[in-house]
Structures are given as structure tokens and as C-alpha cells.
Amino acid sequence: IYETANNEKGTGGGESSSGTTSDLEEREMIASVYEREHADGTSTCVFFPVDQKVPPILIRTTQRSRLMGQRIVVAMDSWPAHSAFPLGHYVRTIGQAGSKDVETQVLLQEHNIPHEPFPAAVLACLPPDDYKVGADMTTSSPRLDLRHLPILSIDPPGCKDIDD
């Protein structure tokens, strides 16, 4: 997952709330050296990874202005021996960098946390929309209503013997 460098009008390169001044200066320097426009109307752009263990990736695109300031997914294609950085291609846009929903999606994807919608079979097991929780709990019920308390399980996913 990458954030595009933004080297226009002195706004800095790949700025983020977690970047330090030296990080930003380094990104600006890389972008100024490697970003360029080509005669065929395409631009070489530098994309900076969320994971700093991964190097910036260069891609050639006709959509530079549309990708600026976006969180995107980029695939690495090759790393030529003569290039300081690998070459890649645009896969998809997650959304505007800095947006809470977008940054949440970035974190979920970056750490391989499943975040797909529930399948129809799971949704079919849900109670109807007009279901009222606690309607079956009467004063003579031996059950204790603990819904007002934050409760979590210490059992691992898939555990069959749920501890109380």
C-alpha cells in the first residue's frame, strides 16, 4: 500500500502524520530526482510504501494528477540492475490519504487482517431486523443480563470450548 509523492507547488513529498522532517525531505529528494514527464504524455511517479522496509516503487502512468494524495495498491514488477528503485504498476485506489476510513483499510490490509463483508450464508443466520434483544429474558429467568458490560473472550479463533 502506497501513498503518492506530492511534489507540486512546494507541498512536500508523501507527507503523513507519522513522517519526520528528515523522512519528508528524503521523500522530496527522491521524488524530485525520479519523477518526470515523458513525450508520450505519461509520467514516471514515485510511490512510497506504508511499510518502510519496502523501497519506493516507480510507475509510469497517464493518471498522475488523479493519484496524487491517494492511498493506492501498487505491484512490484521488476528491479532492473541499473535502477535505484524497482518498477511497478498501479493496481487500485483505496482512497484519500488521511481519511479515517481509508487509513483503517490500509492498516487492515497491511497487517493481513480479514475485513471482507460477511457471506450471504452468515447473514442469513442473523435474527430479523425487528428482533428485540432481551425480550425473552424475564424476571424469573436464571440468566443474568451482562450486555451493559464490555466483555471479550481469551479463546483463540475456532475454539470449541469457550471459557467464561
Disulfide bonds with the S-S distance in Angstrom:
none
